[in-house]
């Protein structure tokens, strides 16, 4: 009887092990990713826009740092603010940003304060604001050498970093594409066109009223 019970128990344990081994878990399928959101932006020249640096499926995150690069001929970084994700684990120390608009990069980091556990899950790490300098297509990319995630022991967390793209265009005035910063030059012309149009309408109305 005891031998039979041991045999059945052993058989059940083997069966359970085989079943569990063949069931894919959600954690096994997920990989930590930091990415730019939205992945592509279309904005007019001489305006500002903000992108979010998001993180997904991270486990035990204690600190993060990213170095985002961009085309300085097209974009100017105006600033970075901390997102709410890491704050869910406790007080944080927000370092930076260090911005180099001549060479086109912005470096920023954040860490939990004190000996506390890291944060697990997905959320917003930071918000980065840019000003559009010129017309063209640019990229927002993460420098792999200076972009990393750390756990409470200081070990790096494996991650994938996905950048984004920006398309900057000129607004159309009278069917002609004109950079926004040139609208001030065209303002007197546009006012004159409007005045001429108003006078033309008034004259036509006066002529229609004559017997």
LUMNU-647480 format. One record per residue (C-alpha): residue number from 1; residue in one letter; x negated, y, z negated. Coordinates in Angstrom, 2 decimals. Layout:
(NUM,"a",(X,Y,Z))
...
***
This chain:
(1,"x",(0.00,0.00,0.00))
(2,"x",(-2.75,2.39,-0.95))
(3,"x",(-4.66,1.49,2.19))
(4,"x",(-1.53,2.08,4.29))
(5,"x",(-0.91,5.48,2.61))
(6,"x",(-4.51,6.51,3.22))
(7,"x",(-4.24,5.41,6.81))
(8,"x",(-1.01,7.38,7.35))
(9,"x",(-2.46,10.45,5.64))
(10,"x",(-5.58,10.26,7.74))
(11,"x",(-3.49,9.84,10.89))
(12,"x",(-1.31,12.84,9.96))
(13,"x",(-4.34,15.02,9.24))
(14,"x",(-5.89,14.10,12.58))
(15,"x",(-2.61,14.81,14.38))
(16,"x",(-2.23,18.19,12.67))
(17,"x",(-5.81,19.08,13.52))
(18,"x",(-5.27,18.20,17.17))
(19,"x",(-2.02,20.20,17.35))
(20,"x",(-3.53,23.27,15.70))
(21,"x",(-6.57,23.06,17.93))
(22,"x",(-4.39,23.16,21.04))
(23,"x",(-2.27,26.15,19.92))
(24,"x",(-3.86,29.45,21.02))
(25,"x",(-3.76,32.02,18.24))
(26,"x",(-3.07,35.71,18.82))
(27,"x",(-6.40,36.68,17.27))
(28,"x",(-8.32,34.40,19.59))
(29,"x",(-6.74,36.08,22.60))
(30,"x",(-7.32,39.66,21.45))
(31,"x",(-10.55,41.59,21.88))
(32,"x",(-11.37,44.92,20.29))
(33,"x",(-11.13,47.72,22.84))
(34,"x",(-11.59,51.47,22.66))
(35,"x",(-10.16,53.36,25.59))
(36,"x",(-9.10,56.77,26.90))
(37,"x",(-5.37,57.42,26.89))
(38,"x",(-3.91,58.32,29.31))
(39,"x",(-6.30,56.48,31.65))
(40,"x",(-5.88,59.12,34.35))
(41,"x",(-5.01,62.82,34.10))
(42,"x",(-4.02,65.32,36.78))
(43,"x",(-4.27,68.96,35.71))
(44,"x",(-4.60,72.38,37.37))
(45,"x",(-7.84,74.33,37.22))
(46,"x",(-8.32,76.84,34.37))
(47,"x",(-6.04,74.94,32.00))
(48,"x",(-6.71,72.69,29.02))
(49,"x",(-5.72,69.11,28.35))
(50,"x",(-6.23,66.58,25.57))
(51,"x",(-6.92,62.86,25.76))
(52,"x",(-6.69,60.30,22.96))
(53,"x",(-9.40,57.78,22.15))
(54,"x",(-7.50,54.68,21.07))
(55,"x",(-8.60,51.39,19.54))
(56,"x",(-6.83,48.04,19.72))
(57,"x",(-7.16,44.73,17.87))
(58,"x",(-9.99,45.73,15.55))
(59,"x",(-10.67,43.83,12.33))
(60,"x",(-12.28,45.37,9.23))
(61,"x",(-13.33,48.67,10.82))
(62,"x",(-15.29,50.87,8.40))
(63,"x",(-16.91,53.41,10.75))
(64,"x",(-16.90,54.38,14.40))
(65,"x",(-18.90,56.57,16.76))
(66,"x",(-18.51,57.36,20.44))
(67,"x",(-20.42,59.42,22.96))
(68,"x",(-18.14,60.50,25.78))
(69,"x",(-19.74,61.78,28.98))
(70,"x",(-18.17,64.04,31.61))
(71,"x",(-19.05,66.17,34.64))
(72,"x",(-20.10,69.60,33.27))
(73,"x",(-19.44,71.21,36.66))
(74,"x",(-15.76,70.29,36.33))
(75,"x",(-15.07,70.08,32.60))
(76,"x",(-15.92,71.86,29.36))
(77,"x",(-15.30,70.12,26.04))
(78,"x",(-13.51,72.46,23.63))
(79,"x",(-13.38,70.24,20.56))
(80,"x",(-12.53,66.93,18.89))
(81,"x",(-10.14,66.23,16.02))
(82,"x",(-9.85,63.10,13.93))
(83,"x",(-7.04,60.66,14.61))
(84,"x",(-4.95,58.98,11.89))
(85,"x",(-6.08,55.36,12.29))
(86,"x",(-9.12,55.18,10.01))
(87,"x",(-7.38,57.34,7.39))
(88,"x",(-4.94,54.50,6.75))
(89,"x",(-7.76,52.77,4.86))
(90,"x",(-8.56,55.70,2.57))
(91,"x",(-10.53,58.97,2.53))
(92,"x",(-12.80,59.54,5.53))
(93,"x",(-15.93,61.48,6.44))
(94,"x",(-15.57,63.07,9.89))
(95,"x",(-18.95,63.87,11.46))
(96,"x",(-19.23,66.22,14.38))
(97,"x",(-18.48,66.85,17.07))
(98,"x",(-21.80,67.60,18.73))
(99,"x",(-20.97,69.07,22.15))
(100,"x",(-23.35,69.64,25.06))
(101,"x",(-21.41,71.28,27.88))
(102,"x",(-24.58,71.87,29.91))
(103,"x",(-25.34,68.17,30.27))
(104,"x",(-21.80,66.87,29.84))
(105,"x",(-21.42,64.85,26.64))
(106,"x",(-19.73,64.96,23.25))
(107,"x",(-20.83,62.86,20.26))
(108,"x",(-18.56,62.30,17.26))
(109,"x",(-18.21,59.77,14.44))
(110,"x",(-16.12,58.93,11.40))
(111,"x",(-16.48,56.67,8.37))
(112,"x",(-14.47,55.59,5.37))
(113,"x",(-15.73,57.06,2.10))
(114,"x",(-16.71,54.70,-0.70))
(115,"x",(-16.95,50.93,-1.13))
(116,"x",(-13.53,50.03,0.26))
(117,"x",(-12.34,47.45,2.81))
(118,"x",(-12.17,48.31,6.48))
(119,"x",(-9.05,48.89,8.56))
(120,"x",(-7.43,46.27,10.77))
(121,"x",(-5.08,46.87,13.69))
(122,"x",(-4.66,49.44,16.44))
(123,"x",(-4.32,53.22,16.54))
(124,"x",(-5.73,56.64,17.42))
(125,"x",(-9.38,57.32,16.58))
(126,"x",(-9.69,60.88,17.88))
(127,"x",(-8.29,63.56,20.17))
(128,"x",(-10.64,65.27,22.66))
(129,"x",(-9.73,68.58,24.31))
(130,"x",(-11.19,69.79,27.61))
(131,"x",(-11.00,72.92,29.76))
(132,"x",(-10.91,72.50,33.56))
(133,"x",(-13.68,74.48,35.23))
(134,"x",(-13.40,73.48,38.87))
(135,"x",(-11.57,71.47,41.50))
(136,"x",(-12.51,67.82,41.93))
(137,"x",(-12.38,64.30,40.51))
(138,"x",(-14.27,63.50,37.33))
(139,"x",(-14.72,60.62,34.90))
(140,"x",(-14.63,60.33,31.13))
(141,"x",(-16.96,57.50,30.17))
(142,"x",(-18.41,56.05,26.97))
(143,"x",(-22.19,55.79,26.67))
(144,"x",(-22.71,52.16,25.57))
(145,"x",(-25.95,52.87,23.70))
(146,"x",(-24.38,55.42,21.36))
(147,"x",(-20.84,54.07,21.10))
(148,"x",(-20.23,51.50,18.38))
(149,"x",(-17.96,50.18,15.64))
(150,"x",(-19.16,49.06,12.18))
(151,"x",(-17.72,46.87,9.44))
(152,"x",(-18.24,47.59,5.69))
(153,"x",(-21.54,45.67,5.76))
(154,"x",(-22.89,47.85,8.57))
(155,"x",(-22.69,45.11,11.19))
(156,"x",(-21.55,46.08,14.66))
(157,"x",(-18.13,44.90,15.79))
(158,"x",(-18.12,43.62,19.38))
(159,"x",(-15.98,45.85,21.59))
(160,"x",(-15.12,46.85,25.10))
(161,"x",(-15.10,50.56,26.01))
(162,"x",(-12.87,51.76,28.84))
(163,"x",(-13.09,55.33,30.11))
(164,"x",(-10.69,57.45,32.11))
(165,"x",(-10.48,59.78,35.09))
(166,"x",(-9.48,63.40,35.63))
(167,"x",(-8.25,65.07,38.82))
(168,"x",(-8.36,68.86,38.81))
(169,"x",(-6.49,70.74,41.50))
(170,"x",(-5.63,74.28,42.55))
(171,"x",(-2.11,75.61,42.43))
(172,"x",(-0.35,76.55,45.70))
(173,"x",(0.58,80.19,46.31))
(174,"x",(2.62,80.89,49.44))
(175,"x",(1.70,77.51,50.86))
(176,"x",(-2.02,78.08,50.28))
(177,"x",(-4.01,76.33,47.56))
(178,"x",(-5.60,78.98,45.36))
(179,"x",(-7.65,78.40,42.19))
(180,"x",(-5.78,79.56,39.10))
(181,"x",(-8.57,81.92,38.08))
(182,"x",(-8.09,83.78,41.39))
(183,"x",(-4.43,84.53,40.74))
(184,"x",(-5.42,87.72,38.95))
(185,"x",(-7.04,88.92,42.19))
(186,"x",(-3.89,88.09,44.14))
(187,"x",(-1.52,89.69,41.62))
(188,"x",(-1.32,93.11,43.35))
(189,"x",(-0.77,91.41,46.69))
(190,"x",(1.99,89.22,45.30))
(191,"x",(3.65,92.26,43.69))
(192,"x",(3.48,94.13,47.02))
(193,"x",(5.05,91.19,48.86))
(194,"x",(7.85,91.15,46.31))
(195,"x",(8.41,94.89,46.65))
(196,"x",(8.50,94.73,50.46))
(197,"x",(11.01,91.90,50.24))
(198,"x",(13.25,93.86,47.89))
(199,"x",(13.13,96.97,50.12))
(200,"x",(13.94,94.88,53.20))
(201,"x",(17.00,93.40,51.51))
(202,"x",(18.19,96.84,50.34))
(203,"x",(17.82,98.36,53.83))
(204,"x",(19.71,95.48,55.41))
(205,"x",(22.54,95.85,52.91))
(206,"x",(22.75,99.61,53.59))
(207,"x",(23.01,99.06,57.34))
(208,"x",(25.80,96.52,56.89))
(209,"x",(27.83,99.07,54.90))
(210,"x",(27.61,101.78,57.62))
(211,"x",(30.73,102.05,59.89))
***
